[in-house]
Amino acid sequence: MIRRVCTALVVSFSLFVPQHAVATAPCWVPPVTGRVVDEFRQPPCPFCAGNRGLEYRVPANARVSAVASGVVTWAGEVAGTRYVVVRHGNGWRVTYGRLSATSLQPGDRVVRGTVVGTASGEFYFGLRVGTTYRDPAPYLGRLVGRPRLVPVDGSLARLAPAPLPRCGG
């Protein structure tokens, strides 16, 4: 009896939860090599002050790479600052900002790891799920090398496999 009630509750609940909400959280390679100088601060209201993403300090002409595959929904300038917004398959929108250059236009498809543009000195990285800004930091991993066996018989070693991002603890 209790088992049937629990099953009914789980089935009922799953009808109201969007499919993309059930999927596992992504683990992205950071879009730039740089240092976060201003972290995400959720504003108390839609038009209040806060920081709706991560602010990075980056080297001159730093390459900005797509964290995941998607479609460019917006590319242009706001108050003289260049931005690109990419919508991913799960509906999340990622904003790449303070770009010094980009060749992307709305409708362009990007693949994870491809260059979105370049940034010089400062870079902004933001995430929106629906209309809500979210802290992108939990989804950014650190690159970790993978173990491999090295030959001890004098034969040539194969190239090491590419490192993978690791998120969380």
N, C-alpha and C positions, 0 to 999 in steps of 0.2 A: 504494500500500500504506500509506504513512505517513498519507495523507489519510484513508483508511478508519479507521485506528486512532484518529486524532484525533477524527473524527466520532463514533465509537463511545464514546470517553471523554466527550465533551461531552454526548451523549445520556444516557449512564449517570449522569453527575453531575447532570444536570437532573432526573432522577427522584427524587433525594434532597433537592433544595432546594425548600423551600416556595415557592409561587407569589408570596406577598407579599414574600419576601426578594429576588426578582429585580426587583421594581418599583423605579422611581427614588425617591430620597429626597424627602420632601416639603419644601417651602419655605413656612413659615408666617409670617403677620404676627404679631408679638408680641401676646400676650393683653392686655397693659396698656402704658400709657405710664408709664415709671418707670425707675429705675436698679437694675441688679443689684448687690446689696450682699453676697451670699454665693453663690459659684458651686458647681456640682455637685462632690461629692467621693465617689467610690465607696467604700462601707464594705468593709473586708476580709472581713467575714462577714455572714450575713443579719441578725444581731441586734447588730452592732457599730455604733459611732458613725460618722457621716458626714453628708453632705448629699445626699439622694436626688433633688434637684431644684435649681431656681434660686429664690433669695429676692430679692424686689424691694422697694424703698422706693417707695411710691406716694402721690399726694395723697389727701386725704380724699374719700371717696365715689367713688374711681376705678372706672370701668366696666371690667369684665373680659369680654373677648370670646372666643368659641370660635375656636380656631385651625383647626379643620376640622369637617366635618359628622360626626355620630355619634349615638349613643344613650346617655342617662344610665344608668349601671349602678349608681351609688350616690350618694346625697346625704344628708348628715347631719353630725353633730358627733362629734368624737373629743376627749375631754378638754376640752370647751368650745370647740373650734375647728371652724368650719364648712368642709366640703369638698364638692366635686362631682367625680365621676369620669365621663368620657365615653369610650366605646369607639368607635373609628373602624372604617371598613370593612376596613382591613388588619389588624385585631385589636389594634392598639396602643391603650393606655389612657393618657389624659392626665388628670392631677389638677390641679384648680384649688383652692387652699387659702387659709386665713385670710380667708375671705369674711365680710363683715359682713352681707350679705343675699343671698338667692337665692330664686327661686320654683320652681326645677326639682325634679322628683321622678324616681325611677327609672322608666325606660320612656319619658320625654320624649325627643323627637328635637330635636337642635340643628343649626343650619345654620352654616357658617363665617361668622364675623363677628357673629353674634347675641350678645346680652348673656347671660352665664352668671350674673352677679351683680355685686356691688360689693365693694370692699375699701377699708379705711381704714388708711393708714400702712404696712402690710406685706402682701405677697402671695407665695404659694408656687405654683410651676409645676413639675410633675413628669411624667415619661414612663416607662411600663413597656412593654417588648416581651416578651410571655410573662410570666414571673415575674421578669425581670431589669430593674432600674432602669437607665435610660440617660440620658446628658446630653442635655437637650433643646436646648441652645444651638446645635449645628450645624444644627438644623432651623429656627431662627428667622432670618428675613431682615430686611433693613432696607428701608424703603420708598424706592423710587427713582422719580422722575418720568419720564414718557415724553416724548420729543421730539414737537413738533407744529409745523406751519406756522402762522404768524400772518399774516393778510391785511395787505397794505401799501396797498390801494386805498381804505381808509377804511371798508370794510364791517365789521360786527360780528364779532368773533372768537368761535369756538365755545368752549364750556367745555373746559378741559384734561381729558384722560382721567385716570382714577384712577391713582395710583401703584401699582406692583406690588412685591411683596417680592422681594429678590434675596439669595440665600444664597451662602455660599462666598466665595472670594477675589474 
